[in-house]
Amino acid sequence: MMRYSILIFLFCLKISYGQEKKTKTIITFKPEFSLYTIVPINFGDNYLAKANKEHIGIGTTLNLIQIQHFKLGIGYDYINYSITDVSKGGNISSSKYNSFYGFFTYKIDLSNKFILQPYLGLGSIKLNLKNGNRSFGNQTGTDFRIGINTDYKLNKTFYAFAGIGYISTKYDVQTVPELISFYDNSKMIQMNIGMKLNF
């Protein structure tokens, strides 16, 4: 009886070890750098959409860690805006949009060449307000982003990619109550085209 108990115990131990081994999370260090152009389309009843003209921007991301099919990274976007409505923009001639954010993506291999990567991100935004070289301060806030990129593998190191995303930003502003909803938010569709480098 004792012998059977020991055998059953060893068998259960073997099964539990096998299950633990299969579900163990694999974390790998996989650096990936991207550089891309941004085509921004602002919309809604807000300051950036109604009083500014958006210009082509530039962005960059750096992924460092991969957990199975998930990638974690950081990014930076820069977009320049010129004022089109001085009644809403005041003495400001341009607005500089700077966003630092963290994000995670999920990698879906469609084929040997094509990879689909939906992503979610959260960041800190600073909108610098200027007239020539003179600064009129800045607005800060938080942005939330969701989107998808499609990568095309050129070789083991280089990828071309294109993507589209939605970015919603909430700014910290202090103004009269009737104007808060106009200045405290922005909404953007962002189209990206660029290159990725895998180390």
C-alpha positions in Angstrom: 0.0 0.0 0.0 2.9 2.3 0.9 4.5 1.6 -2.4 1.4 2.5 -4.4 1.0 5.8 -2.4 4.6 6.8 -3.3 4.0 5.9 -7.0 0.8 8.0 -7.1 2.6 10.9 -5.3 5.5 10.8 -7.8 3.0 10.6 -10.8 1.1 13.7 -9.5 4.3 15.6 -8.9 5.4 14.8 -12.5 2.1 16.1 -13.9 2.1 19.3 -11.8 5.7 20.0 -12.9 4.8 19.5 -16.5 1.8 21.8 -16.3 3.9 24.5 -14.5 6.6 24.2 -17.2 4.1 24.7 -20.0 2.4 27.8 -18.5 5.6 29.5 -17.4 5.9 33.0 -18.9 8.8 33.5 -21.3 10.3 37.0 -21.1 12.9 37.9 -23.8 15.0 40.9 -24.5 14.3 41.9 -28.2 15.2 45.5 -29.1 13.3 47.0 -32.0 13.6 50.6 -33.1 11.2 52.4 -35.5 11.2 55.8 -37.2 8.1 57.0 -39.0 6.2 60.0 -40.5 2.9 61.0 -39.1 -0.1 62.2 -41.1 -2.4 63.7 -38.4 -6.1 64.3 -38.9 -7.7 66.3 -36.0 -11.4 66.4 -35.7 -14.1 67.4 -33.2 -15.1 70.7 -31.6 -11.8 71.5 -30.0 -8.8 73.9 -30.2 -6.5 71.8 -32.4 -9.2 70.8 -34.9 -11.0 74.2 -35.2 -8.2 76.8 -34.9 -5.1 75.0 -36.3 -3.7 73.4 -39.4 -1.8 70.2 -38.8 1.5 69.4 -40.6 3.3 66.2 -41.3 4.9 65.0 -38.0 7.6 62.5 -37.0 7.6 59.7 -34.4 9.9 57.0 -33.0 9.4 53.9 -30.8 11.7 51.6 -29.0 10.6 48.1 -28.0 12.8 46.3 -25.5 10.9 43.4 -23.9 8.8 40.6 -25.4 6.5 38.4 -23.3 5.4 35.6 -25.6 3.5 37.5 -28.3 3.3 40.8 -26.4 5.8 43.6 -26.8 6.4 46.4 -24.4 7.9 49.7 -25.5 8.1 53.5 -25.3 7.5 56.2 -28.0 7.6 59.8 -28.9 5.5 61.8 -31.4 6.1 65.4 -32.6 3.6 67.3 -34.7 3.7 71.0 -35.6 0.5 73.1 -36.0 0.0 76.6 -37.4 -2.8 78.8 -36.2 -5.7 79.4 -38.7 -8.1 81.2 -36.5 -6.6 84.0 -34.4 -10.0 84.6 -32.6 -9.5 81.2 -31.0 -5.7 81.0 -31.0 -5.0 84.5 -29.8 -1.4 85.9 -30.2 -0.1 82.3 -30.8 1.2 81.5 -34.3 2.0 77.8 -33.8 1.4 74.9 -31.4 4.0 72.1 -31.0 2.5 68.7 -30.0 4.9 66.5 -28.0 3.8 63.1 -26.8 5.8 60.6 -24.7 4.0 57.4 -24.2 4.3 53.7 -23.2 2.5 51.0 -25.1 2.1 47.3 -25.7 1.4 45.4 -28.9 0.3 41.9 -29.7 2.2 40.2 -32.6 0.1 38.2 -35.1 2.1 36.5 -37.8 0.0 36.4 -41.0 2.7 34.9 -43.2 6.5 34.8 -43.5 6.5 38.4 -44.7 3.4 40.1 -43.1 2.9 40.8 -39.4 -0.2 42.4 -37.8 0.4 44.4 -34.6 -2.6 45.9 -32.7 -1.5 48.2 -29.9 -2.7 50.2 -26.9 -0.8 53.1 -25.3 -1.0 55.7 -22.6 1.2 58.8 -22.5 2.0 62.3 -21.3 1.3 65.2 -23.7 2.8 68.7 -23.8 1.4 71.3 -26.2 3.9 74.2 -26.5 2.3 77.5 -27.6 4.6 79.9 -29.5 4.7 83.1 -31.6 7.9 83.0 -33.5 10.7 82.5 -30.9 8.5 83.8 -28.1 6.9 81.1 -25.8 3.4 81.5 -24.5 3.6 78.6 -22.1 2.2 75.1 -22.6 -0.6 72.8 -21.9 -0.1 69.4 -20.4 -2.3 66.4 -20.3 -2.7 62.7 -20.9 -3.3 60.8 -24.1 -4.8 57.4 -24.8 -4.1 55.6 -28.1 -5.3 52.5 -29.9 -4.4 51.3 -33.3 -2.9 48.7 -35.6 0.3 48.4 -37.7 1.1 46.1 -40.5 4.7 45.2 -40.9 6.4 43.9 -44.1 9.6 42.0 -43.7 12.3 43.1 -46.0 15.1 41.0 -44.5 16.1 39.7 -41.1 16.8 43.2 -39.8 14.6 45.7 -41.7 10.8 46.0 -41.8 8.6 48.5 -43.6 5.3 49.3 -41.9 2.1 51.3 -42.2 -0.5 51.9 -39.5 -3.5 53.8 -38.4 -4.5 54.8 -34.9 -6.9 56.9 -32.8 -5.6 59.2 -30.1 -7.7 61.0 -27.5 -6.1 63.6 -25.4 -7.3 65.3 -22.2 -5.6 68.6 -21.2 -5.2 70.3 -17.9 -6.7 73.8 -18.5 -8.0 76.6 -16.5 -10.4 79.0 -18.2 -14.0 80.2 -18.0 -16.5 77.3 -17.8 -18.1 77.9 -21.2 -14.7 77.4 -22.9 -13.3 74.4 -21.0 -14.8 71.8 -23.4 -13.2 73.6 -26.4 -9.6 73.7 -24.9 -9.4 70.7 -22.6 -9.4 67.9 -25.3 -8.3 66.8 -28.8 -9.1 63.9 -31.0 -6.9 62.6 -33.8 -6.7 59.9 -36.4 -3.0 59.3 -37.0 -1.6 57.5 -40.1 2.0 56.3 -39.8 4.5 55.1 -42.5 8.0 54.1 -41.5 10.8 51.6 -41.1 11.7 49.2 -38.2 15.1 47.9 -37.3 15.4 44.6 -35.3 18.7 44.2 -33.4 
